[in-house]
Amino acid sequence: MSPNRILIADRTHEVLEQKLRAAGFEVETDAALDREALVTKARDCCALVVRSKVAVDRHLIDRLPSLRCIGRVGAGMETIDVAYAESRGIRCLNSPEGNRDAVGEHTVALLLALLDHVAKADAEVRHGLWQREANRGRELGCLTVGIVGLGNMGRAFARRLAGFGCRVVAYDKYLPPDEGMEGVERMALGELQEVADVVSFHVLLTAETRHYLDADFVSRMRHPFYVVNTARGAVVHTETLVEAMKQGKVLGAALDVLEYEDMQADALGAAPPALRYLQQSPLTVLTPHVAGWTVESKFKLADVLADKMIETLT
């Protein structure tokens, strides 16, 4: 066993390796490992660093007896069996502080693009069409924005909404009742569904949040609304979303994440009818899971994680 050896098994900013080495750790970076090669290289490591391409399940954990820490460059932990790792005394760390600003900005951009028909109008003008009335937009300041999940990402989004003058309401099941945020009205989910014109999701993907937006969620919304999702694709049940759009219950959807994406391959899976509908609809704005993907966040994600790992391992 090497008490100071760390394997970084994916691409990340070099500041992570630099900081870990400066703290006295022996670090190897290899982003091209298959599962067996990863086990071989990490078997005597005290820490393993991954992103979304490596599934750290209990079978992998059991084969890494020296592991004391798993670092995730990013926010989502759904590819790591955190409960099992922690039951084995392995600390699981992530770095949502590193890309929350990027996500906050991108979420605002998606919402504005949706309300003002930016993608649709851009495509039309490029094809010689000049349709002003058909692209009459909505003012964000006149709407009530509902945030589901008031953690790092939800708060970053809320801070950026402050200058628009819109009403911001939020629901977070796990936030202590006395922990609020200036300019944000905390309320029960049912209350949010009564007043929100926009629902933006900022939750981790868990068994509880998978298909959070389902037929029941839509039916409880008091009036037609816009959907924004920069969390994880499976938070929204795509077929339900499409049906709600067809019925006019959902006025439009801005999605940085899709239920059909393969995070481990950076690719979209096969396109079922629901996905094709979203791709072809003028009422959608779609981006390829890049809300937290900026030049600045690449550095900050690695920098934040390095500090957390050094504190944990020393």
N, C-alpha and C positions, 0 to 999 in steps of 0.2 A: 504494500500500500504506500502511495505517495501522498502525504498529507497536504501537499501544496500543488498538486497537478490539476489543471482545469482544461476541459475540452470545449471549444466553441464550435458547435456543429451546424452553423448556418452563416450566411453572409450578414455582416453588421459593420458598423463604423469602427475603424481601427482604434478609436479612443478606448474601447472596452478592453482590448488586449493590452494596450499601452498602460492603462491604469492598473490592471491586474498584475502585470509584470513589475511595475514600479513598486507594488505592495509586497513583492517577494514571491509571487506565484509562478510556477512553470506553466506556460500556456501554449496550447496548440490549437490552431484554427484549421478546420477542414469541412467545407460545405458540400462535399461530394460523396459523403459516406452513405452506403446502404446500411440497413439495420445491423447486419452481422459485423460489418467493419466498424460501425459505431460502438458496438458492445466490446469488441476487441480493444479499441483505443481508449474507451472510457472505463474499462473494468477497474483500474486502480486510481481513478480520478476522485477527488473530493467534491468536484462540482462539474455540472454539465450545463451548457448554455444552448438554448434552442430558440427558434421562432415557430412558425405554424407548420413547417414542413415535417417536423419530427413528432410522432405520437409517443409520448412518454407514458405508457400504460404500466400496469403492475408487473407484467411479464418482463418488460425492459428493466424496471426498477429492481426486480429480484435478481437480475443478472449483473447488477452494479453494486456490489457489497460495500464499496468504500464511499459511496455517495453521501454527502452531507448537505448538498444544496443543488437546487435546480433553478436556473435563471431563465426567464422568458423575456426576450427583447420585444416588448410590446405590452398590451393590456390583457387580452383575452387568454384565459387559462384552460379553455375547454379541451385542448389537446394533451393536457397533463392530468393524470389521476392524482389530484392534489390531496384528497382525503387519504388515499393509500400511502402516498409519499410521506405525509406528515405522521401517519401511524407508525412509520418506520424511522421517525426522527429526522426526516429530511426536510429542510426548510425550502419552501417554494416562493420565489420572488418574481415580481414583474415590474414594469416601469411605465405605468399609465401617465405619470407626470410628464414624461418625455414627449408625448404626442397629443396631449389634451388641447393645446392651443391650435395645432393644425386641424384637429377634428372640429373644434368650435368654429373656426373660420370656414371650413369646408361645408359644414352643416348650414351655416347662414347662406353661403353661396348657392347650395342646392335649393334651399327654400326660396330665395329670391329668383333664381332661374325658373323655378316651377311657377311661382306666382305671376311672373312677367313674361312667361312663354319664351324665354330667351333661346333655348335650343331649337324650338319649332320655328321661331321667327328667323333665326340665323340661317337655318336650312332653306327656308323659303326665299330669302333674299339672295342666297347663293345660286338659286335656280331661277332668278329673275322675277320673283313674285314680291309684290309690295302691298301686303294686306294689313292695314293698320287696325281697322275695327276688329278683325278676327283675332288680333293679338292684344286686345285691351286687357290690362293686367289688374291685379289686386294690390292694395297697399298693405304692407306688413303691419304698419302702425295702427291699423284699424281692426286687427285680428287678435284673438286670444290663442297663444301658443302653449300647448300642454307638453311638458317634458316628463317622460316616464324614465326614471332613474336619475337621481341627482348626485352622482358621484363626480369623478374627475371630468368626464366628458360632458355630462349634463350641465355641470356648473360652468364649464368653459363656454358652452353654447349660450347659456343664460346671460353670462356677462356681456357677450357680444350683441345680444338682443336689446340691451338697456338703451342704446342710443336710438332705437327705432320707435320707441313710444308705445309698443304693443304691451298688452297684458300678458304676463308670464305666470303660469301655474305649473305646479309640479307634484308628482306622486313618487314616493320612494318608500317601499315597504320596510327597508332595513335601516333607514336613517333614524337616529334617535329623535323622539318627538320635539325636543327643545332645540334641535340643530336646524337652523333656518339659513336663509341667504337673502340679503337685501335685494329688494325688487322682485322677489319670487314669492308667490303665495303657495304654501304647501297645503295640500288637501287630499282627501281620500280619492281613490281611483274613480269611484262612481261620480263624485263631484266634478272631477276633471272631465269626465265623459259628458257631463251636462253642459259644460261651458266652452270646451276647446274647439277652435276652428282648424287647428293644426295639432297633430300628435307626432312628436319626435321621440324615437326610442334610443336610449343610452344605457342599456343593461348588458351584463355579461350573459353569454349563452349557457344556460343550465337546463336541467330537466324542467324546472319551473317556468323558465322564460321561453322555451321552445314553442313556437306557434303562439306567442303571446297575443298577437293580433290574429284572432280567429273569428268565426261567425258570431260567437257570443259577444266578443269585444265590439265588433261592428254594430251589432244590434243594440248595444247599450249607448252608443253615441247619439246624442239628441238630434244633431243635424249633420248634413254632409260636411266632410272634413278632408283635409290634406294629410298625407302620410309621409313622414321622413324617417329613413332608417340608415344610420351610420354605425350601427352596433354589429350585429351578425345577421346574415341572410335568413337563417332559420327562425329568427324572432318573429318574422312575418310569414304566415301561411299564404303562399303565393296564390294558390287557386282561390282562396277566400278573398284576397285583395282584388284579383281580377274580376271576380263576380260582383264585388261591391262597386268597382269602377263602372262596370257595364250597367249596373242599376242606378248609378248616380249617387250612391251613398259615400263613395270616395271620389273627391273632385280631381285628384291627381296624386302622383307618388314620385318622390325624389329618393332614389335608392343608390347608395354607394356599395351596398352589399346585396347579394342575391342568394336565395336558398340553393341554387344549382351550382354555385361556385365550388371549386376544389382548391381549398387553401393550400394543400400540400403540393399541388402541381401548378399553382398560379394560373388556373384555367377554368373555363366554364364547361360544365358537363353537357350532356345531350340537351337539346332545346325542346322541351315538351310544349304543348299548346299555350300554357299559362305564360311561360317565358317568352315565347314568340309574340304573344299579345303585348307584353310590356315593351318589348323591343320595337314594336311597330306603332305603339300608341303615341299620339301627340300630347297625351296628358302625363307623360313620364319624363323624368330626367335621370339618366343612369351614368354612373361612373364605376370604374373597375377596382373597388376596394382601395381607394387612395386617399380617403379622408385624412388619415394620419400620416400620409406619405409625402413629406416635404424634405428639402435639403436640411433644414434646421432640425426637424424631428429625428432624422437619421442619427445625427450627433447626440441629441438630448436623450433619446431612448437608451443608447449605449452608455452614455455618461452617467445617467441616473442609476442604471442597473449595476454598473461597476462599483459605485459608492455603496449600494445596498449589499452587494456580495462581499466586499471587503469588510464591512462592518460585521456581517454575519459570520464570516469564516475566520476572523481574527479576534 
